Amino acid sequence: MRIYQDLSEVSHNKNSVVTLGTFDGVHLGHRKIIAEVVKKAALLGGRSFLITFYPHPRKIISRENKIKLLSTPSEKVKMIESLGIENMLIIKFTKEFSQLDPDKFLEKYIVGGIGAKEVVIGYDHHFGKGRGGDINFLKKKGEDSGFEVTAIPACDIDGVAISSSKIRSAILEDDIKLANKYLGRF
Protein backbone atom coordinates (compact mmCIF):
# COMPACT_ATOMS: atom_id res chain seq x y z
CA MET A 1 0.00 0.00 0.00
CA ARG A 2 1.21 3.47 -0.85
CA ILE A 3 0.78 5.98 1.96
CA TYR A 4 0.66 9.69 1.22
CA GLN A 5 1.01 12.46 3.80
CA ASP A 6 0.29 15.32 1.40
CA LEU A 7 -2.09 15.69 -1.52
CA SER A 8 0.73 17.09 -3.68
CA GLU A 9 2.31 13.59 -3.65
CA VAL A 10 -0.79 12.00 -5.23
CA SER A 11 -1.20 11.66 -8.98
CA HIS A 12 -4.64 12.51 -10.36
CA ASN A 13 -6.48 9.49 -11.76
CA LYS A 14 -10.17 9.73 -12.71
CA ASN A 15 -10.42 5.95 -12.48
CA SER A 16 -10.15 5.91 -8.67
CA VAL A 17 -12.63 4.46 -6.21
CA VAL A 18 -12.40 6.57 -3.06
CA THR A 19 -13.64 6.35 0.51
CA LEU A 20 -13.05 8.67 3.43
CA GLY A 21 -13.39 8.58 7.18
CA THR A 22 -11.57 8.14 10.46
CA PHE A 23 -11.84 4.31 10.43
CA ASP A 24 -10.99 4.07 14.14
CA GLY A 25 -10.77 0.40 15.08
CA VAL A 26 -11.44 -0.75 11.50
CA HIS A 27 -14.57 -2.55 12.73
CA LEU A 28 -16.95 -4.75 10.71
CA GLY A 29 -18.81 -1.75 9.28
CA HIS A 30 -15.56 -0.19 8.08
CA ARG A 31 -14.55 -3.53 6.58
CA LYS A 32 -17.77 -3.61 4.51
CA ILE A 33 -16.97 -0.16 3.10
CA ILE A 34 -13.34 -1.03 2.36
CA ALA A 35 -14.31 -4.35 0.73
CA GLU A 36 -16.68 -2.48 -1.59
CA VAL A 37 -13.96 0.02 -2.56
CA VAL A 38 -11.49 -2.78 -3.34
CA LYS A 39 -14.12 -4.76 -5.30
CA LYS A 40 -15.28 -1.77 -7.37
CA ALA A 41 -11.70 -0.68 -8.13
CA ALA A 42 -10.92 -4.19 -9.38
CA LEU A 43 -14.07 -4.28 -11.55
CA LEU A 44 -13.20 -0.89 -13.06
CA GLY A 45 -9.52 -1.69 -13.49
CA GLY A 46 -8.94 1.40 -11.36
CA ARG A 47 -7.20 2.15 -8.11
CA SER A 48 -8.57 1.94 -4.59
CA PHE A 49 -8.02 4.98 -2.40
CA LEU A 50 -8.78 5.66 1.26
CA ILE A 51 -8.62 9.10 2.85
CA THR A 52 -8.26 9.27 6.61
CA PHE A 53 -7.25 11.84 9.19
CA TYR A 54 -4.69 12.25 11.96
CA PRO A 55 -5.21 13.15 14.68
CA HIS A 56 -8.80 11.98 15.09
CA PRO A 57 -11.06 14.97 14.24
CA ARG A 58 -12.80 14.82 17.63
CA LYS A 59 -9.43 15.41 19.33
CA ILE A 60 -9.30 18.78 17.53
CA ILE A 61 -12.89 19.99 17.39
CA SER A 62 -14.25 18.61 20.67
CA ARG A 63 -13.96 20.87 23.68
CA GLU A 64 -13.32 17.92 25.96
CA ASN A 65 -10.70 16.30 23.71
CA LYS A 66 -10.98 13.03 25.67
CA ILE A 67 -11.86 10.49 22.97
CA LYS A 68 -10.29 7.10 23.61
CA LEU A 69 -9.16 5.58 20.33
CA LEU A 70 -9.61 1.91 19.47
CA SER A 71 -6.42 1.68 17.42
CA THR A 72 -3.12 3.47 17.11
CA PRO A 73 -2.32 5.08 13.75
CA SER A 74 0.11 2.26 12.87
CA GLU A 75 -2.42 -0.44 13.83
CA LYS A 76 -5.05 1.27 11.66
CA VAL A 77 -2.68 1.41 8.69
CA LYS A 78 -1.80 -2.30 9.03
CA MET A 79 -5.45 -3.35 9.27
CA ILE A 80 -6.46 -1.26 6.26
CA GLU A 81 -3.53 -2.55 4.24
CA SER A 82 -4.51 -6.14 5.06
CA LEU A 83 -7.93 -5.46 3.48
CA GLY A 84 -6.42 -4.69 0.08
CA ILE A 85 -6.53 -0.89 -0.20
CA GLU A 86 -3.82 0.22 -2.62
CA ASN A 87 -3.49 3.89 -1.62
CA MET A 88 -4.04 5.89 1.55
CA LEU A 89 -3.90 9.63 2.08
CA ILE A 90 -3.51 10.65 5.72
CA ILE A 91 -4.61 14.27 6.08
CA LYS A 92 -3.28 16.22 9.05
CA PHE A 93 -6.46 17.32 10.82
CA THR A 94 -6.12 20.83 12.23
CA LYS A 95 -8.52 23.56 13.40
CA GLU A 96 -7.91 25.31 10.08
CA PHE A 97 -8.67 22.13 8.11
CA SER A 98 -11.88 21.65 10.13
CA GLN A 99 -13.16 24.91 8.64
CA LEU A 100 -12.98 23.62 5.06
CA ASP A 101 -16.52 23.44 3.72
CA PRO A 102 -17.68 20.25 1.98
CA ASP A 103 -17.60 21.82 -1.51
CA LYS A 104 -14.00 22.93 -1.16
CA PHE A 105 -12.93 19.62 0.40
CA LEU A 106 -14.55 17.66 -2.41
CA GLU A 107 -13.07 19.85 -5.13
CA LYS A 108 -9.56 19.96 -3.67
CA TYR A 109 -9.15 16.38 -2.48
CA ILE A 110 -11.50 14.13 -4.44
CA VAL A 111 -12.41 15.76 -7.76
CA GLY A 112 -9.33 17.89 -8.42
CA GLY A 113 -6.78 15.99 -6.35
CA ILE A 114 -7.14 12.21 -6.34
CA GLY A 115 -9.79 11.99 -9.04
CA ALA A 116 -12.82 9.75 -8.67
CA LYS A 117 -14.88 7.41 -10.75
CA GLU A 118 -16.79 6.46 -7.62
CA VAL A 119 -17.03 7.47 -3.96
CA VAL A 120 -18.06 4.83 -1.42
CA ILE A 121 -19.17 5.93 2.05
CA GLY A 122 -21.09 4.66 5.03
CA TYR A 123 -24.82 5.42 5.14
CA ASP A 124 -24.40 8.02 7.91
CA HIS A 125 -21.09 9.62 6.89
CA HIS A 126 -20.69 13.40 7.13
CA PHE A 127 -17.68 15.54 6.27
CA GLY A 128 -16.54 19.14 5.97
CA LYS A 129 -17.22 22.16 8.14
CA GLY A 130 -20.16 21.55 10.41
CA ARG A 131 -20.39 18.02 8.97
CA GLY A 132 -22.26 19.63 6.05
CA GLY A 133 -21.35 16.99 3.46
CA ASP A 134 -23.54 13.89 3.47
CA ILE A 135 -24.79 11.25 1.03
CA ASN A 136 -27.28 13.62 -0.64
CA PHE A 137 -24.63 16.31 -1.04
CA LEU A 138 -22.23 13.76 -2.55
CA LYS A 139 -24.84 12.41 -4.99
CA LYS A 140 -25.61 15.93 -6.26
CA LYS A 141 -21.91 16.74 -6.61
CA GLY A 142 -21.32 13.39 -8.29
CA GLU A 143 -23.91 14.23 -10.95
CA ASP A 144 -22.20 17.59 -11.55
CA SER A 145 -18.63 16.24 -11.48
CA GLY A 146 -19.04 12.85 -13.14
CA PHE A 147 -18.57 10.33 -10.34
CA GLU A 148 -20.89 7.71 -8.89
CA VAL A 149 -21.74 7.46 -5.19
CA THR A 150 -22.41 4.27 -3.26
CA ALA A 151 -23.69 4.36 0.32
CA ILE A 152 -23.03 1.21 2.31
CA PRO A 153 -25.89 0.36 4.68
CA ALA A 154 -25.33 -0.08 8.40
CA CYS A 155 -23.62 -3.26 9.51
CA ASP A 156 -25.99 -4.60 12.15
CA ILE A 157 -25.44 -7.24 14.79
CA ASP A 158 -28.49 -8.22 16.79
CA GLY A 159 -30.30 -5.14 15.47
CA VAL A 160 -27.55 -2.73 16.56
CA ALA A 161 -25.67 -0.67 13.97
CA ILE A 162 -21.96 -1.10 14.64
CA SER A 163 -19.97 2.06 15.29
CA SER A 164 -16.67 2.97 16.90
CA SER A 165 -18.62 4.83 19.60
CA LYS A 166 -20.59 1.70 20.48
CA ILE A 167 -17.37 -0.31 20.67
CA ARG A 168 -15.83 2.30 22.97
CA SER A 169 -18.94 2.14 25.18
CA ALA A 170 -18.77 -1.67 25.32
CA ILE A 171 -15.13 -1.48 26.40
CA LEU A 172 -15.88 1.14 29.06
CA GLU A 173 -18.65 -1.13 30.38
CA ASP A 174 -16.18 -4.06 30.49
CA ASP A 175 -18.14 -5.93 27.82
CA ILE A 176 -15.08 -7.07 25.88
CA LYS A 177 -17.02 -9.94 24.30
CA LEU A 178 -19.44 -7.45 22.69
CA ALA A 179 -16.58 -5.14 21.61
CA ASN A 180 -14.82 -8.09 19.98
CA LYS A 181 -18.06 -9.07 18.23
CA TYR A 182 -18.44 -5.57 16.74
CA LEU A 183 -14.76 -5.39 15.81
CA GLY A 184 -14.83 -8.81 14.17
CA ARG A 185 -11.65 -9.78 16.00
CA PHE A 186 -10.16 -9.93 19.46
ABEGO torsion letter per residue (X at the ends): XBBBABAAABBBBAABBBBBEAGBGGBAAAAAAAAAAAAAAAAAGBBBBBBBBOBBAAAAABAAGABBBABBAAAAAAAAAAAGBABBBBBBBBAAAAABBAAAAAAAAAAABAEBABBBBBAABBBEBGGABBAAAAAAAAAAAGBBBBBBBBBBBGGBBBBAAAAAAAAAAGBAAAAAAAAGBX
